[in-house]
Amino acid sequence: MFKTLRATLLTAAVVVETGLSLAGPACAQSSGPDAALGIWETANGDIRFEMFADDDRYAGRIIYGALMVEPDGTFKRDVKNPEPALRGRSLEGIVFLTGLTWDPEDQRLEDGSLYLAARGETASARVTVEGETMELRAYRGTPMLGRTLEFRRVGR
């Protein structure tokens, strides 16, 4: 028992002196915001998008969305956009995820906006990357009441 207690105290001392974190999953997360760059896709292939740097922020543009294409394979128009001037534009290549900034404490991209073309609405968004997996959390108000989509990297 005393050996275990001593080992725990020594580990705690090392953490305090070096500033290391033993926070579990956070240690496995990306080492920076550029880990989110690249091409991402849902497991079933229904959504594919590209994450890119946009000045000092990060954004995402649609490559493919099963619900965004007509039966003939052409992209639908943005008919539910709250701005009448944009209702005629194609959904192909639209930037639907904007304004993400890096939070070094939480090791994720936060404070972004997600455009939901199917409803013509916008939600808040944050992105967490762990290895080759991305979680995109969309929410209104508090993240606890949102929805998370998981993506896998398919290209850089």
Residue pairs with C-beta under 8 A, 6 or more apart in sequence:
11 22
14 20
15 21
15 22
21 27
25 130
26 106
26 107
28 130
28 131
29 107
29 108
29 128
29 129
29 130
30 36
30 107
30 108
30 128
30 129
30 130
32 102
33 58
33 100
33 102
33 109
34 53
35 129
36 51
36 58
36 100
36 109
36 127
36 129
36 134
37 51
37 52
37 53
37 58
37 156
38 50
38 51
38 153
38 154
38 155
38 156
39 48
39 49
39 50
39 63
39 153
39 154
39 155
39 156
40 48
40 49
40 50
40 51
40 60
40 134
40 151
40 152
40 153
40 154
41 47
41 48
41 49
41 151
41 152
41 154
42 48
42 149
42 150
42 151
42 152
43 150
43 152
45 66
46 65
46 66
46 67
47 62
47 64
47 65
47 66
47 149
47 151
48 62
48 63
48 64
48 65
48 154
49 60
49 61
49 62
49 63
49 96
49 97
49 151
50 60
50 61
50 63
51 58
51 59
51 60
51 97
51 127
51 134
52 58
52 59
52 60
52 61
54 98
56 101
57 98
57 99
57 100
57 101
57 112
58 100
58 101
58 102
58 109
58 112
58 127
59 95
59 97
59 98
59 99
59 100
59 112
60 95
60 96
60 97
60 98
61 93
61 94
61 95
61 96
61 97
62 68
62 91
62 92
62 93
62 94
62 96
63 93
65 91
67 118
68 75
68 76
68 91
68 92
68 117
69 75
69 76
70 76
74 90
75 90
75 91
75 92
76 90
76 91
77 87
77 88
77 89
77 90
77 91
78 86
78 87
78 88
78 89
78 90
78 91
78 94
78 117
78 120
79 87
79 120
80 87
80 117
80 118
80 119
80 120
81 87
81 89
81 117
81 120
82 120
91 117
94 115
94 117
96 114
96 115
96 117
97 112
97 113
97 114
97 115
97 125
97 127
97 136
98 112
98 113
98 115
99 111
99 112
99 113
100 109
100 110
100 111
100 112
100 125
100 126
100 127
101 109
101 110
101 111
101 112
102 108
102 109
102 110
103 109
103 110
107 128
108 126
108 127
108 128
108 129
109 126
109 127
109 128
110 126
110 127
111 124
111 126
112 124
112 125
112 126
112 127
113 122
113 123
113 124
113 125
114 122
114 123
114 124
114 125
114 136
114 138
115 121
115 122
116 122
116 123
116 138
123 138
123 139
123 140
123 146
124 138
124 139
124 140
124 143
124 146
125 136
125 137
125 138
125 139
126 136
126 137
126 143
127 134
127 135
127 136
127 137
128 134
128 135
128 137
129 135
132 152
132 153
133 150
133 151
133 152
133 153
134 150
134 151
134 152
134 153
135 148
135 149
135 150
135 151
136 148
136 149
136 150
136 151
137 143
137 146
137 147
137 148
138 146
138 147
138 148
138 149
139 145
139 146
139 147
140 146
